[in-house]
Amino acid sequence: MSELAAAAVHTYAPYQVISDAAALGLVETRLSSEHGHTLVRHRASRTSLRATIFLHGAAGAWTTFTPLLQAAAADGIQIENPVLLDLPGWGEAAVFPGAVDLTVDSFSAFVKDTAEGLGYTECDIVGHSLGGSIAMHMAAAYPDQVLSVGMVSGTTFSVIRSIDHPFANFRELPAFVMLWRILQLLTLLGRTGRAIVVGLGATPVARLLFAPLFRHGYRVHRSVTDATVLDLHPRSFTGAATATAGYDAHHWWGRIACPVIALKGDQDIFVTTADFDELARVVPTSRRTVLEDCGHFGIIERPHAVLAALGYTGQL
């Protein structure tokens, strides 16, 4: 490993968010299913029928994982058959007109259909935030296909309670409730609401607004802030919250039999210590790790630590 690569291991947010799939050795394929269409980034050829699927959160897209892939390359880690896709409502993915409303089930079916469209019958899933909760549902719903789950700051019990009872549970997760309510208001404004997000993104205010998502919001690269603005769609965010309403995580996740590794930052404003304690009771075989000096975006803030905690090994 070069001195530059070695230094990156201990550096906060060492990589930019990039949108060039080819720079990561990936190709692009547009796929459609009964639920909608998406543009998938993946290797040109399969090495097996088992994929590693990366699922982004409600303020992200496939590019959210590009710092993690850069860290893997620097560490000499070979990730088997990586598949990065945009979920419906983000990036270049959308549901077809007249399709069923988005639910946790339909999100999961969308991901399953996409993987099968590339020829994969089994998968390991690494999910961030919303993507983590979708990964958990898929592990419960498709036990023969999902072989492991890596959940990085997965939005779990406290977020679900906040969506179901925002006023009664405001103190449990105030940052999430406030963000959700603001985005609900912007959703009502239609295109004007999205224009407000984009407009703020062109000013220094954006860094201030998004800083709480990170342990050191003013130290992340400008590309991270730009990507957050690009990927924050009020209608999609509130739609994801609606899809999560009433979800019985205890019922579904208690059925999971595959290995589960859960990570969160020690300064994560959307995932609490109580969430981890509850996960330990619901999925007692799960492994849980708290990342030091990290916020909600461990895959950007501490990508090398995330890879190590998920069990990936390379040249280190």
C-alpha positions in Angstrom: 0.0 0.0 0.0 1.3 3.5 -0.9 1.9 6.1 1.8 -1.0 8.1 0.3 -3.4 5.1 0.6 -2.2 4.3 4.1 -2.8 7.9 5.2 -6.4 7.8 3.8 -7.2 4.9 6.2 -7.1 7.3 9.2 -8.3 10.5 7.4 -11.8 11.8 7.9 -13.9 11.7 4.7 -10.8 10.9 2.5 -12.6 10.5 -0.8 -14.9 12.6 -3.1 -18.3 11.5 -4.3 -17.9 10.7 -8.0 -20.5 10.0 -10.7 -18.3 8.4 -13.3 -19.1 4.7 -13.2 -16.2 3.8 -15.6 -13.7 5.3 -13.2 -14.7 2.6 -10.8 -14.5 -0.2 -13.4 -18.3 -0.3 -13.7 -20.6 -0.3 -16.7 -24.2 0.9 -16.9 -27.3 -1.1 -17.7 -30.9 0.2 -17.9 -33.4 -2.3 -16.5 -37.2 -2.4 -16.3 -39.5 -4.5 -14.2 -43.2 -4.5 -13.4 -42.5 -1.8 -10.8 -40.4 0.7 -12.8 -37.0 1.2 -14.3 -33.5 2.1 -13.0 -30.0 2.5 -14.3 -27.7 0.0 -12.7 -23.9 0.2 -12.2 -22.1 -3.1 -12.2 -19.1 -5.1 -13.5 -19.2 -6.0 -17.2 -19.1 -9.7 -16.4 -20.2 -11.8 -13.5 -17.9 -14.1 -11.5 -20.8 -16.0 -10.0 -24.5 -15.8 -9.5 -24.0 -14.0 -6.1 -24.0 -10.2 -6.1 -23.1 -7.5 -3.5 -25.9 -5.0 -3.7 -25.5 -1.5 -2.4 -28.7 0.4 -1.3 -28.6 4.1 -0.7 -30.7 6.1 1.8 -33.4 8.7 1.4 -30.9 11.5 0.8 -28.6 9.6 -1.5 -28.2 7.7 -4.8 -25.8 5.1 -6.1 -23.0 7.7 -5.9 -23.2 7.7 -2.1 -21.2 4.5 -2.1 -18.4 5.7 -4.4 -16.1 6.7 -1.4 -16.6 3.2 0.0 -15.6 1.6 -3.4 -12.6 3.9 -3.6 -11.5 2.8 -0.1 -11.9 -0.8 -1.1 -9.6 -0.3 -4.1 -7.0 1.4 -1.9 -7.2 -1.5 0.6 -6.8 -4.1 -2.1 -10.3 -5.5 -1.3 -12.2 -7.3 -4.0 -15.9 -6.9 -3.7 -17.7 -9.7 -5.5 -20.0 -8.5 -8.3 -20.9 -5.1 -6.9 -24.3 -3.8 -8.0 -25.3 -0.2 -7.4 -28.7 1.1 -8.2 -30.9 4.1 -7.7 -34.1 3.4 -5.8 -37.4 4.6 -7.3 -37.7 8.3 -6.9 -33.9 9.0 -6.8 -31.3 9.4 -9.5 -32.4 7.8 -12.7 -35.0 5.4 -11.3 -38.7 5.8 -11.3 -41.9 3.8 -11.0 -44.2 3.4 -14.0 -47.4 5.5 -14.1 -50.1 3.6 -12.4 -47.8 1.3 -10.5 -48.6 0.4 -6.9 -47.7 2.8 -4.2 -44.3 2.4 -2.8 -44.1 0.3 0.3 -41.2 -1.6 2.0 -42.5 -4.6 0.1 -42.5 -2.9 -3.3 -39.0 -1.3 -2.7 -37.7 -4.8 -1.9 -39.4 -6.4 -4.9 -37.9 -3.6 -7.1 -34.4 -4.4 -5.9 -34.9 -8.2 -6.2 -36.2 -7.7 -9.8 -33.2 -5.6 -10.7 -30.7 -8.2 -9.4 -32.5 -10.9 -11.2 -32.5 -8.8 -14.4 -28.7 -8.9 -14.2 -28.7 -12.7 -13.7 -28.1 -12.9 -10.0 -30.0 -15.4 -7.8 -28.2 -14.7 -4.5 -26.9 -11.5 -2.8 -25.2 -9.9 0.1 -26.7 -6.4 0.7 -25.0 -3.4 2.1 -27.6 -0.7 2.9 -27.2 2.8 4.2 -30.0 4.6 6.2 -33.2 3.7 4.3 -31.3 1.2 2.3 -30.4 -0.6 5.5 -34.0 -1.1 6.5 -34.9 -2.3 3.0 -32.0 -4.8 3.2 -33.4 -6.1 6.5 -36.8 -6.6 5.0 -35.4 -8.4 2.0 -33.5 -10.7 4.3 -36.7 -11.6 6.1 -38.8 -11.8 2.9 -36.3 -13.6 0.7 -34.3 -15.9 3.0 -33.1 -18.1 0.2 -31.7 -15.3 -1.8 -30.3 -12.8 0.8 -27.2 -14.3 2.4 -26.0 -11.4 4.6 -26.9 -7.9 5.5 -24.5 -5.0 6.3 -26.5 -2.1 7.7 -24.7 1.2 7.9 -26.7 3.7 10.0 -29.8 1.9 9.0 -33.0 3.8 10.0 -34.8 1.4 12.3 -37.0 1.5 15.4 -36.8 5.1 16.5 -37.4 6.4 12.9 -40.4 4.1 12.5 -41.9 5.3 15.8 -41.2 8.9 14.8 -43.1 8.4 11.6 -46.0 6.7 13.3 -46.2 9.1 16.2 -44.2 12.3 15.4 -45.4 14.4 18.2 -45.4 11.8 20.9 -41.9 10.6 19.9 -40.4 14.0 19.0 -37.9 13.9 21.8 -36.6 10.5 20.7 -35.4 11.7 17.3 -36.0 15.4 16.9 -33.6 15.9 14.0 -35.4 13.4 11.8 -38.9 14.7 12.7 -37.9 18.3 11.8 -36.3 17.3 8.5 -39.3 15.2 7.6 -41.7 17.9 8.4 -39.7 20.5 6.4 -39.6 18.2 3.4 -43.3 17.5 3.7 -43.9 21.2 3.4 -41.6 21.5 0.4 -43.4 18.5 -1.2 -46.7 20.4 -1.0 -45.0 23.2 -3.0 -44.3 20.8 -5.9 -41.6 21.9 -8.3 -41.1 25.1 -6.3 -40.1 23.0 -3.3 -37.4 21.1 -5.2 -36.2 24.4 -6.7 -35.8 25.8 -3.1 -33.6 22.8 -2.3 -31.5 23.3 -5.4 -31.3 27.1 -4.8 -30.0 26.6 -1.3 -27.5 24.1 -2.6 -25.9 26.9 -4.6 -25.2 28.9 -1.5 -22.9 28.5 1.5 -26.1 27.8 3.5 -26.2 24.2 2.2 -23.1 23.2 4.1 -24.6 24.6 7.3 -27.9 22.8 6.7 -26.3 19.4 6.1 -23.5 19.7 8.6 -25.5 17.8 11.4 -25.6 14.7 9.2 -21.8 14.5 9.6 -19.4 14.5 12.6 -17.4 17.2 10.9 -19.8 18.8 8.4 -17.3 21.5 7.4 -14.6 19.0 6.6 -16.4 16.9 4.0 -15.5 17.5 0.4 -17.7 19.9 -1.6 -18.7 17.0 -3.8 -20.5 15.4 -0.8 -22.6 18.5 -0.2 -23.3 18.8 -3.9 -24.4 15.2 -4.1 -26.7 15.6 -1.1 -28.4 18.5 -2.7 -28.7 16.7 -6.0 -30.2 13.6 -4.3 -32.5 15.2 -1.7 -35.9 15.1 -3.3 -38.6 16.2 -0.9 -41.4 14.1 -2.6 -39.2 10.9 -2.6 -38.1 11.4 1.0 -41.6 11.9 2.3 -42.8 9.0 0.1 -40.2 6.8 1.7 -41.5 7.9 5.2 -45.0 7.1 4.2 -43.9 3.6 2.9 -42.4 3.0 6.3 -45.4 4.0 8.3 -46.8 1.1 10.3 -44.0 -1.2 9.5 -43.7 -4.0 12.0 -39.9 -4.4 12.3 -40.2 -6.8 15.2 -42.3 -9.2 13.3 -40.2 -9.1 10.1 -36.7 -8.8 11.4 -37.3 -11.4 14.0 -37.4 -13.9 11.1 -34.0 -13.1 9.8 -31.6 -16.1 9.8 -28.7 -14.7 7.8 -25.7 -12.9 9.3 -26.4 -9.2 10.1 -23.8 -6.6 10.9 -25.0 -3.2 12.0 -22.9 0.0 12.2 -23.6 3.5 13.4 -21.6 6.6 14.0 -21.0 7.7 17.6 -22.6 11.1 16.6 -25.3 9.7 14.4 -28.4 11.9 14.7 -30.8 9.3 13.1 -29.7 6.1 14.9 -29.7 5.9 18.7 -28.0 3.7 21.2 -31.5 2.5 22.1 -31.9 1.4 18.5 -28.9 -0.9 18.8 -30.1 -2.3 22.1 -33.5 -3.1 20.5 -31.9 -4.6 17.5 -29.9 -6.9 19.8 -33.2 -8.2 21.3 -34.9 -8.6 17.9 -32.0 -10.1 16.1 -29.8 -11.5 18.8 -27.2 -13.0 16.4 -26.5 -9.6 14.9 -23.2 -7.9 15.4 -23.2 -4.2 16.2 -20.4 -1.7 16.0 -20.2 2.0 16.8 -17.8 4.0 14.6 -15.8 6.6 16.5 -15.7 10.2 15.4 -18.5 9.6 12.8 -22.0 10.8 12.0 -24.7 9.3 9.9 -22.6 8.8 6.7 -20.0 6.3 7.8 -19.6 5.1 4.1 -18.3 8.6 3.4 -16.8 9.7 6.7 -15.0 6.5 7.7 -15.1 4.2 4.7 -12.1 2.1 5.7 -13.5 1.5 9.1 -16.8 0.5 7.6 -15.1 -2.1 5.3 -13.2 -3.5 8.3 -16.3 -3.7 10.5 -18.2 -5.4 7.7 -15.5 -8.1 7.5 -13.8 -7.1 4.3 -10.0 -7.7 4.3 -7.4 -6.8 1.7 -3.8 -5.6 1.9 -4.1 -4.3 5.5 
